[in-house]
Amino acid sequence: MEAKNTITQMRRGILEFCIVSLLADNEIYTAELITRLKAANLIVTEGTLYPMLNRLLKGKLLQYRWEESDSGPPRKYYSLTEEGAAFLAQLDSAWQDITTSVETIRRGEQSE
């Protein structure tokens, strides 16, 4: 059995967390999001990213604004809303719990 499918599922599962993390401090336009995710070895396509961004927008976790660009069409810049910042805080907490649990198991320790 290959690990490829499991690895792909793990990456997809954390993609939303990574997107809101990237938006925590800065507004970012879509192409920059893709570039930064790819730089972190999270392979993502527009076909994956746009539906996720739309879902986050509908959930009122993100907002956007348009800005004219000197080098092409206007760019849509995304940022977190207050609800999005609270969502990220919850994900951060869950991530810490999950990584602690996984590391405990990987080290062969027993939780009490």
Contacts in CASP RR format, 6 or more apart in sequence:
PFRMAT RR
TARGET T0000
AUTHOR 0000-0000-0000
METHOD contacts of the structure
MODEL  1
MEAKNTITQMRRGILEFCIVSLLADNEIYTAELITRLKAANLIVTEGTLY
PMLNRLLKGKLLQYRWEESDSGPPRKYYSLTEEGAAFLAQLDSAWQDITT
SVETIRRGEQSE
11 42 0 8 1.000
11 43 0 8 1.000
12 48 0 8 1.000
14 42 0 8 1.000
15 37 0 8 1.000
15 42 0 8 1.000
15 44 0 8 1.000
15 48 0 8 1.000
15 52 0 8 1.000
16 52 0 8 1.000
16 56 0 8 1.000
17 88 0 8 1.000
17 91 0 8 1.000
17 95 0 8 1.000
18 37 0 8 1.000
18 40 0 8 1.000
18 42 0 8 1.000
19 33 0 8 1.000
19 37 0 8 1.000
19 49 0 8 1.000
19 52 0 8 1.000
19 53 0 8 1.000
19 56 0 8 1.000
20 56 0 8 1.000
20 61 0 8 1.000
20 62 0 8 1.000
20 80 0 8 1.000
20 84 0 8 1.000
20 87 0 8 1.000
20 88 0 8 1.000
20 91 0 8 1.000
21 88 0 8 1.000
21 91 0 8 1.000
22 28 0 8 1.000
22 33 0 8 1.000
22 36 0 8 1.000
22 37 0 8 1.000
23 62 0 8 1.000
23 78 0 8 1.000
23 79 0 8 1.000
23 80 0 8 1.000
24 80 0 8 1.000
24 85 0 8 1.000
24 88 0 8 1.000
26 79 0 8 1.000
27 65 0 8 1.000
27 77 0 8 1.000
27 78 0 8 1.000
27 79 0 8 1.000
28 36 0 8 1.000
28 77 0 8 1.000
28 78 0 8 1.000
28 79 0 8 1.000
29 67 0 8 1.000
29 75 0 8 1.000
29 76 0 8 1.000
29 77 0 8 1.000
29 78 0 8 1.000
30 46 0 8 1.000
30 49 0 8 1.000
30 50 0 8 1.000
30 53 0 8 1.000
30 75 0 8 1.000
30 76 0 8 1.000
30 78 0 8 1.000
31 75 0 8 1.000
33 49 0 8 1.000
33 78 0 8 1.000
34 44 0 8 1.000
34 45 0 8 1.000
34 46 0 8 1.000
34 49 0 8 1.000
37 43 0 8 1.000
37 44 0 8 1.000
37 49 0 8 1.000
38 44 0 8 1.000
53 62 0 8 1.000
53 78 0 8 1.000
56 62 0 8 1.000
56 84 0 8 1.000
57 63 0 8 1.000
57 64 0 8 1.000
59 83 0 8 1.000
60 81 0 8 1.000
60 83 0 8 1.000
60 84 0 8 1.000
61 80 0 8 1.000
61 81 0 8 1.000
61 83 0 8 1.000
61 84 0 8 1.000
61 87 0 8 1.000
62 78 0 8 1.000
62 79 0 8 1.000
62 80 0 8 1.000
62 81 0 8 1.000
62 84 0 8 1.000
63 78 0 8 1.000
63 79 0 8 1.000
63 80 0 8 1.000
63 81 0 8 1.000
64 76 0 8 1.000
64 77 0 8 1.000
64 78 0 8 1.000
64 79 0 8 1.000
65 76 0 8 1.000
65 77 0 8 1.000
65 79 0 8 1.000
66 74 0 8 1.000
66 75 0 8 1.000
66 76 0 8 1.000
66 77 0 8 1.000
67 74 0 8 1.000
67 75 0 8 1.000
67 77 0 8 1.000
68 74 0 8 1.000
69 75 0 8 1.000
80 88 0 8 1.000
101 111 0 8 1.000
104 111 0 8 1.000
END
